[in-house]
Amino acid sequence: MDSTSGNGSREDVVSVDMNVDLAHTELGNGAGEVDAGKVSSIIRQLESRLAVGQVVADIEEAYSLYKTYALAKGFSVRKSKNRYFEKTQEVRLKVFLCNKEGEKHSKPKKGNRVKSDFKTGCKARLEISRERNSEWKVKQFHVDHNHELALPDETHLLKSARDMTVGVVGVLENMFSFGKGSSDALSYVEEECGEEDSRGLNVKDAYNLINVIKRSKIDSTDCRGLFQHFQNRASQNDCFFWDAEFNELGLMKNFFWRDNRCGVDYDYFGDVVSFDATYRINKYNLICAPFVGINHHGQNVMFGCAFLSDETVMTFEWLFKTFARAMGNKHPQTIFTNPCQTMSMAIENAFPNTCHRFCQWHIKKDAPSHLGSLNNNAKFKSLFKKCLDGCESEADFEATWNEMISNHGCHNNKWLNDMYEVRQKWSTAYYGNEFNAGLKSTCRSESGNHVLKEISDKATSLYNFVIAFEELVARWRAKEKNEDFNCKQGKLTRVVKHSPLLNHAGNVYTNAFYKKFEQELMNGTMANSRVSKFSCGGTSYMYEVISHETEQVRSLVFDTATMDVKCSCKKFEATGILCSHALLVFTTENVHKIPERYIVSRWTTNVKNKIEHSDPRTGNDSEVVYSNQIMRFTHDLIMRSKSHLETREILARCLEDAASKIDSFFVRLNSETNSSRHTGMNNAVSIMEAIGINSDTGGVDAPVESRRVSNAALSLCEISNKRKPPQTGESSGKLKKNPRDKFQPCPPQMSNPGLSQSVMPRACEQPTYPTQATPIMLHSIHTEINAPSQMFYALPTGNNGMHAQGATRDS
């Protein structure tokens, strides 16, 4: 290859073979020795190509060029972490490092095996970056190393140079399928594939690859058994949902399922979800990731489960979007996960309006490995714990964090700095008004994982694991049923027998939640606190509750007319239970009953006898959510009533009565619509006669100023339709498009109440009028005046089936 100039062009450099073997091929002189001149030429070309400011096509091209350069120079390359544009998963900066970058471990790791540490703190690197929607450019390119480089005949031993060809991988897979070990497979590769294909491949590479194959290759019989199980479940229950994702070879990659009961429970308790992806099934090393919630008794409730092959953004995003689809596109208000950047990005894309929180248990578990000697510092640990869940406000957190960092010299601790950047996800000081049901960690999921470890071993198939998992969920549901029965049979003994608030709470709340309410009431009324009351004007009053023990001040605003109360602790907003401070105010003001707005239905005994309406603030499709909620609610009633003839008849009569009332509603609605249309036509004729238009001929007796015509028309429309008239249009001197083109007439089928065809409503727009004196025809005036009076209604289209991949219906 001819050497290029110092500013070598991109085309010349790209012609270099990216997988060139510098110890052999044409660079040799025929005696197996390397031509140093040709190697130096390649190095110069690549250094020129990777100079600061040079453009590269993408990350892969930059990595390929740098890896070729490293192979020629004699060092190994590794990739560093990505840097992303804010609140996106688009990479803005990528760094490739010398493999010896970083520092040596200060202390040897425990264990009998001593691992060599080759890091020397080398600063050699390639850094590329880009602006949003622009090309990649080289930002930094450091070529100096602080260590000895590999000789040309040793480069094939470098870690980044040990790339196995497709042929080698195929041979190893075949050898594994025949039960051969890694050593035998390596010997066979060296004999059959030739020295060129097997150079750089050692026993460790073969062993690692075979382990990957073992973990990722799910037995086809196991898959068939699993799919058959879910197909049988789907055929027995239309509301059963399952879906799978496959790789390019057609092998199962990811899997999600949930039964009908999971959907019903999610409708009632899906406001807070705990998602844990830390447990792996031993046989295939798949991630078992359950979605868990809290029911009205404070118990675990299952929303669904997934098998995942990796922890990439794409995998998590597929799972979360599949979960939302399974739940009728209803997103949770808050989701708790283990700290994970890829998971955070997936949640932002799949659940944009959901509040994402990190599990505090995982943070406490990971902290010791990053804090070193600070683990033995009691003062530091106290401040760190306060930052987790002891700060009252954001300002309090900032002050505590700064004190912790400055007093203990933690300014350069990378883990603490990274945690500070995402403090909104784990510190309770930033929780605000988001509902979390009192949850702070994914311990709900982890308790299930503890049980899963007992039912899974290296020989457990996917089918057997799913069966054991369903038995676990059945035990959870049996406990819930037992608690429902206990709540119906009797109430807990009151601490204060004649307390109206406790009596009311005992009648509406479950026993488990009543205990919490009772404790809050006792903490408020029995605590030794100072209470001050100030008038805010009218019926509003300000209260200050000061604890004698901690001198903590809580401020409350209470309206005696509306019974509204707001406390600075925000406990009700977060957990759905009135705090001790609010209950103290209620007791002071002789409030004997909990206001309806402060009874959160998810904590009541009859929560499953109600249908919760979707909250438009969550961004959910209200029609889809409603359809799925009604469908699952009705299905649940069917399953509960099918075992007794009397309950079947009760449900049938209720459904027939509901159908009759719905038909009567649409008959009345269509009758009112037709009456409104006739009234509008009569008003139009009256208007035309009042302004001198001949309704028989459609002509105009005399020119009339258009603005006066518009005002007259609008005045009568206001009287007949009892609505505010629209403003006249701007004087543009041009005629507007005929409003007849903007509306479709109400179809004659609307008068048929039994029709199941859907007619979508169209918004009525303001009428427009000409701004010049022009002849106006009857048909044009008639359409303009009646446009605001036209009404359109959508008729019901019937039930929509739940989606079940590979099973029955689509939603």
QUIDA-V354261 format. One record per run of one state. SS is the DSSP state (~ for helix, > for strand, _ for the rest). FROM is the first residue (numbers start at 1). TO is the last residue. If there is no record, write none. Layout:
# QUIDA-V354261
SS_FROM_TO ; SS_FROM_TO
This chain:
# QUIDA-V354261
__1_9 ; ~_10_14 ; __15_24 ; ~_25_27 ; >_28_28 ; __29_33 ; >_34_34 ; __35_35 ; ~_36_49 ; __50_54 ; >_55_56 ; __57_58 ; ~_59_73 ; __74_76 ; >_77_79 ; __80_82 ; >_83_84 ; __85_90 ; >_91_98 ; __99_124 ; >_125_129 ; __130_135 ; >_136_142 ; __143_151 ; ~_152_157 ; __158_158 ; ~_159_161 ; __162_165 ; ~_166_177 ; __178_181 ; ~_182_192 ; __193_193 ; ~_194_198 ; __199_202 ; ~_203_216 ; __217_219 ; ~_220_236 ; __237_240 ; >_241_246 ; __247_251 ; >_252_258 ; __259_259 ; ~_260_269 ; __270_271 ; >_272_275 ; __276_278 ; >_279_281 ; __282_285 ; >_286_294 ; __295_299 ; >_300_308 ; __309_312 ; ~_313_326 ; __327_333 ; >_334_337 ; __338_340 ; ~_341_350 ; __351_354 ; >_355_358 ; __359_359 ; ~_360_376 ; __377_377 ; ~_378_389 ; __390_393 ; ~_394_408 ; __409_413 ; ~_414_421 ; __422_422 ; ~_423_425 ; __426_427 ; ~_428_430 ; __431_442 ; ~_443_455 ; __456_461 ; ~_462_489 ; __490_499 ; ~_500_508 ; >_509_509 ; __510_510 ; ~_511_526 ; __527_528 ; >_529_535 ; __536_539 ; >_540_547 ; __548_552 ; >_553_559 ; __560_564 ; >_565_567 ; __568_570 ; ~_571_575 ; __576_579 ; ~_580_588 ; __589_595 ; ~_596_598 ; __599_600 ; ~_601_603 ; >_604_604 ; __605_606 ; ~_607_609 ; __610_615 ; ~_616_618 ; __619_621 ; ~_622_641 ; __642_644 ; ~_645_690 ; __691_692 ; >_693_693 ; __694_699 ; >_700_700 ; __701_705 ; ~_706_721 ; __722_738 ; ~_739_741 ; __742_747 ; ~_748_751 ; __752_777 ; ~_778_787 ; __788_802 ; >_803_803 ; __804_808 ; >_809_809 ; __810_811
